[in-house]
């Protein structure tokens, strides 16, 4: 006799076994199974598939909506509560950080932003400026030739300082104008190098030297590697940043490296989401001065609030540490960029 599918003909999986878990068949006495944690009420519908897809990729469940407001407005409270054991309520620091990285690169792809396509020398504004400079240099060269021709006809020609011109001074003027024009034409041709290693650079590491030469030969590939490695190795920002936060509290045993790691990871998650929001606002037409002001002011305020709330600091102590930490951020970003550059050159 063929066994009957208990879910056949039912859109609601829980209607078949209302008193037992469909996963482990343990008795149910609430909305979740006490043994395996599965929900008692399961839906067998396309909507449930969509919910699972969104949740699996973005982890947008109740934890996320409890975590995000605190991350934005009370980041120190979120940090402190997570460190002190309130784990189930909130998205973990690394979960939030990975989510923010995913969102940032998704937005970059949506708007078609890629470092491999970022050819600065081909940007409209710079090309226009180069065109104006080229026209000016061409005009100066033509005028210098006209002045020398007038001198050859016996006309009186003056130098820029008001002194009578000589044939040598006019020849030097022409040579200078020609050199300036050649430099502008070369600049406009986009022949600049991404990494100016020079012809005699020898780091002593043959593979690294070869990688840097590849960067010079193909800047687009170099920028693509930077972007790809930035995505894959973004987690390195955490171990690079934690020692600097530790320096702010090294004399006290109240805080551990774990506490600093949670602080740094939540902070990086916010900064990444905030930077992504600024990009979206820029594409929406918000003026650059507003975006620049927000990009400078809001991160500083966020760091101050997180330090003050997470470590229960007095306002002056939080302010001093905020200043130091913002400077440390510049150092960390520099280390990270050099590291990405090295990884790309070796790859």
Residue pairs with C-beta under 8 A, 6 or more apart in sequence:
6 16
6 17
7 13
7 16
7 44
10 16
10 44
11 43
11 44
11 45
12 41
12 42
12 43
12 44
13 22
13 42
13 43
13 44
14 22
14 40
14 41
14 42
16 22
17 25
18 28
19 27
19 28
20 26
20 27
20 28
21 27
21 28
21 33
21 35
21 36
21 38
21 40
22 38
22 42
23 33
23 36
23 38
24 33
24 35
24 36
24 38
26 33
26 34
26 35
26 36
28 40
30 40
31 39
31 40
31 41
32 38
32 39
32 40
33 39
33 40
42 48
54 60
55 61
57 102
58 64
58 99
58 102
59 91
59 95
59 99
63 88
63 89
63 90
63 91
64 91
64 99
66 89
66 90
67 78
67 90
67 91
67 96
70 77
70 78
70 90
71 78
71 96
71 266
71 269
71 270
71 273
72 270
73 305
74 305
74 309
75 266
75 267
75 270
75 302
75 305
75 306
75 309
75 310
76 305
76 306
76 307
76 308
76 309
76 310
76 311
77 309
77 310
78 90
78 266
79 259
79 262
79 263
79 266
79 306
79 309
79 310
80 309
80 310
80 312
81 89
81 90
82 90
82 92
82 93
82 262
82 266
83 258
83 259
83 262
83 310
91 99
93 261
93 262
93 265
93 266
93 269
94 235
94 265
96 265
96 266
96 269
97 234
97 235
97 238
97 265
97 266
97 268
97 269
97 272
99 269
100 268
100 269
100 270
100 272
100 273
100 276
101 231
101 234
101 272
103 272
103 273
103 276
104 272
104 273
104 275
104 276
105 231
107 276
107 279
107 280
108 114
108 279
111 279
111 283
113 279
114 224
114 227
115 223
115 224
115 226
115 227
116 220
116 221
116 223
116 224
116 227
117 220
118 223
119 190
119 219
119 220
120 126
121 127
121 187
121 188
121 190
121 192
122 190
127 188
130 184
130 187
130 188
131 188
133 184
134 181
134 184
134 185
134 188
137 177
137 180
137 181
137 184
138 181
140 177
140 180
140 181
141 174
141 177
141 178
141 181
144 170
144 173
144 174
144 177
145 174
147 157
147 165
147 170
147 173
148 157
148 167
148 170
148 171
148 174
150 157
151 157
151 165
151 167
151 170
156 164
157 164
157 165
157 170
158 164
158 165
159 165
159 169
193 216
193 219
194 215
194 216
194 219
194 222
194 223
195 212
195 215
195 216
195 222
195 341
196 216
197 209
197 212
197 213
197 215
197 216
201 209
201 212
202 209
203 209
203 212
207 346
208 342
208 345
208 346
211 344
211 345
211 346
211 347
212 345
214 221
214 222
214 345
215 221
215 222
215 344
215 345
222 344
225 343
225 344
225 347
226 340
226 341
226 344
229 340
229 343
229 344
229 347
230 340
233 339
233 340
233 343
236 336
236 339
237 264
237 268
237 332
237 336
238 261
238 264
238 265
238 268
240 332
240 335
240 336
241 264
241 268
241 328
241 329
241 332
242 257
242 260
242 261
242 264
244 325
244 328
244 331
244 332
245 260
245 263
245 264
245 325
245 328
246 257
246 260
247 328
248 321
248 324
248 325
249 255
249 260
249 311
255 311
259 310
263 306
263 310
266 306
267 302
267 303
267 306
270 302
271 299
271 302
274 298
274 299
274 302
275 295
278 291
278 294
278 295
281 291
282 288
282 291
299 326
300 322
300 326
303 322
303 325
303 326
304 318
304 319
304 322
307 313
307 318
307 321
307 322
307 325
308 315
308 318
311 318
313 321
